[in-house]
Amino acid sequence: IIATSTACCYADMEYVYGLEVVGHIPQGLPPPKLPAMNVLSEVVTEAFGVALVGYVASLALAQSSAKRFKYTVDDNQ
């Protein structure tokens, strides 16, 4: 990143190739804020899908290990 930034600066690539310079980047982290609630329905449906895939993958791995090491898995826990 440093080498590329230096090369862009000294080669005037922003003028030659029409590149945009980002400009000032503030230091630190922005203050925390709540997300917009209008996307909640989309987030919930996506999160449900991710949770379901994670559950199925974990259960499959547990059942595979149970079969290999001869113990039982209760998938209700």
C-alpha positions as a Markdown table, in Angstrom:
| # | Residue | x | y | z |
|---|---|---|---|---|
| 1 | Ile | 0.0 | 0.0 | 0.0 |
| 2 | Ile | 2.8 | 2.4 | 0.9 |
| 3 | Ala | 4.8 | 1.6 | -2.3 |
| 4 | Thr | 1.7 | 2.0 | -4.5 |
| 5 | Ser | 0.7 | 5.3 | -2.8 |
| 6 | Thr | 4.2 | 6.7 | -3.2 |
| 7 | Ala | 4.3 | 5.6 | -6.9 |
| 8 | Cys | 0.9 | 7.3 | -7.5 |
| 9 | Cys | 2.1 | 10.5 | -5.8 |
| 10 | Tyr | 5.3 | 10.8 | -7.7 |
| 11 | Ala | 4.1 | 9.6 | -11.1 |
| 12 | Asp | 1.1 | 12.0 | -11.1 |
| 13 | Met | -1.2 | 9.1 | -11.9 |
| 14 | Glu | -4.3 | 11.0 | -10.7 |
| 15 | Tyr | -3.8 | 13.4 | -13.6 |
| 16 | Val | -2.4 | 11.0 | -16.2 |
| 17 | Tyr | -4.9 | 8.2 | -15.7 |
| 18 | Gly | -7.8 | 10.3 | -14.2 |
| 19 | Leu | -7.6 | 8.5 | -10.8 |
| 20 | Glu | -9.5 | 10.0 | -7.9 |
| 21 | Val | -7.7 | 10.8 | -4.7 |
| 22 | Val | -9.6 | 9.8 | -1.6 |
| 23 | Gly | -8.6 | 12.9 | 0.4 |
| 24 | His | -8.5 | 13.2 | 4.2 |
| 25 | Ile | -9.4 | 10.1 | 6.2 |
| 26 | Pro | -10.3 | 10.9 | 9.8 |
| 27 | Gln | -8.4 | 9.2 | 12.6 |
| 28 | Gly | -10.1 | 6.9 | 15.1 |
| 29 | Leu | -13.4 | 5.0 | 15.0 |
| 30 | Pro | -16.7 | 6.6 | 14.3 |
| 31 | Pro | -19.1 | 6.7 | 17.3 |
| 32 | Pro | -21.5 | 3.7 | 17.6 |
| 33 | Lys | -25.0 | 4.2 | 16.3 |
| 34 | Leu | -28.0 | 2.0 | 15.8 |
| 35 | Pro | -28.6 | 0.6 | 12.3 |
| 36 | Ala | -31.7 | 1.7 | 10.3 |
| 37 | Met | -34.7 | -0.4 | 11.2 |
| 38 | Asn | -36.1 | -0.5 | 7.7 |
| 39 | Val | -33.7 | -3.3 | 6.8 |
| 40 | Leu | -34.6 | -5.5 | 9.8 |
| 41 | Ser | -36.8 | -7.8 | 7.8 |
| 42 | Glu | -34.0 | -8.5 | 5.3 |
| 43 | Val | -31.4 | -9.0 | 8.0 |
| 44 | Val | -33.6 | -11.4 | 10.0 |
| 45 | Thr | -34.3 | -13.7 | 7.0 |
| 46 | Glu | -30.6 | -13.7 | 6.0 |
| 47 | Ala | -29.6 | -14.5 | 9.7 |
| 48 | Phe | -32.1 | -17.3 | 9.9 |
| 49 | Gly | -30.6 | -18.9 | 6.8 |
| 50 | Val | -27.1 | -18.6 | 8.2 |
| 51 | Ala | -28.1 | -20.0 | 11.5 |
| 52 | Leu | -29.8 | -23.0 | 9.9 |
| 53 | Val | -26.8 | -23.8 | 7.7 |
| 54 | Gly | -24.5 | -23.5 | 10.8 |
| 55 | Tyr | -26.8 | -25.8 | 12.8 |
| 56 | Val | -27.0 | -28.4 | 10.1 |
| 57 | Ala | -23.2 | -28.3 | 9.6 |
| 58 | Ser | -22.5 | -28.6 | 13.4 |
| 59 | Leu | -25.0 | -31.5 | 13.7 |
| 60 | Ala | -23.5 | -33.4 | 10.8 |
| 61 | Leu | -20.0 | -33.0 | 12.3 |
| 62 | Ala | -21.2 | -34.1 | 15.7 |
| 63 | Gln | -23.0 | -37.1 | 14.3 |
| 64 | Ser | -19.9 | -38.1 | 12.3 |
| 65 | Ser | -17.7 | -37.9 | 15.4 |
| 66 | Ala | -20.3 | -39.8 | 17.4 |
| 67 | Lys | -20.3 | -42.6 | 14.8 |
| 68 | Arg | -16.6 | -42.7 | 14.8 |
| 69 | Phe | -16.1 | -42.7 | 18.5 |
| 70 | Lys | -19.2 | -44.7 | 19.4 |
| 71 | Tyr | -21.3 | -42.2 | 21.4 |
| 72 | Thr | -24.8 | -40.7 | 20.8 |
| 73 | Val | -25.7 | -37.2 | 19.9 |
| 74 | Asp | -29.0 | -35.6 | 21.1 |
| 75 | Asp | -29.9 | -33.1 | 18.4 |
| 76 | Asn | -32.4 | -31.4 | 20.7 |
| 77 | Gln | -29.7 | -29.8 | 22.9 |
